[in-house]
Amino acid sequence: MSIRELSQLQNAISWNTRKTPVTCINVIQETHDVKTFQFQADDAQLFHFKPGQFIGLNLEIEGQKHNRSYTIASSPTRPHILEVTIKKEAGGAVSPWLHENIEVGSSIEVRGPAGRFNNLDTPSKKVLLISAGSGITPMMSMSRFWTDLQPNKDIVFLNWVRGVEDIIFRREIALLDSRNKNFKPEIICTQPGLSENWLGKRGRINKTTLNDMVPDLAERTIFCCGPEGFMEAVKSCLQVLDFDMANYHDESFDPGGKKKKVSLAKAELSKINLLEPTKREFPPIYSLKLKKSKLELEVKPNDILLDVLESANVDIGSSCRGGNCGACHVVKLSGKTHTRTEDGLTDEYRQQGHILTCTTKLLSDVELDI
Ligand code: FES
């Protein structure tokens, strides 16, 4: 089956269930502060998603609800298991709790896949996967996918870590390397330390090392994931090397959204505000009907849809609150809305009538399929 055919199949049977109860079937200690959690659905459910996408975890910790998004590390070619690989963030409210409390047999609820960053919507011949730290998880999903379906896919896999003890999936990367002649991994340590006689590459990313490690850079499609500063460094190197940035894709959870698009959207919004409410003596109150919840709410023109739903205790999940991650999508059945930015919405979801609630305001009465 070609990638295109598989992509079409994925679209036809997409897993977009809002809430899926799952049970943990395995926990793997990847490094001193990173664990992989494997889940199976409680009801028969195959996890169809695109490598690079993420899921939301609905958690209740000491009586408080928490929603967190994590990239899926497993591959849709093995759809019975859903896997997330999570670093324990010191001082975090959720990841330490997950590390300490989720074990085999634990039950949680996950929300279906979201996110535009994936390798199925971006056809490619040769790829370069660049990551730092936990940014390796979408790269692992893509690598597992390609090596399952296209063992000859030309993949350069670069991962920057601080020390040897921070290398995630170390043995599996070596296994993929040994079984796929065109899978070329390189782990680069910025501070290898003294714990091991590290014979691999060292140092931070710069244009010289990038060019040396990937001499055919210009022929590759790049997927990049890591901390914001790392991705900025990667982009600067690529620009200096005259790389065609149309072939560069990265994962960003910038909660403020992309500044250029926001200011454009503000201009659009001010036009709409001029056209709509000024003709009325009082601002209109719109009716928001929620079909499945059997609720009807009153909404003012400046209300953000996600805030309205949360105030009514309708839990749909959210993460970035800036239109980038796609976690807060719902299906709109009728009515007019204005969305400031919808970078996080995939093309299929858009065609299926989904909207992002965190960046949407109502322009008329609206009905949603929730
Ligand atoms: S919460 Fe991320 S797009 Fe709405």
Residues whose N, C-alpha, C, O or C-beta is under 5 A from the ligand:
A	BS01	FES	S318 S319 C320 R321 G322 G323 N324 C325 G326 A327 C328 G344 L356 C358
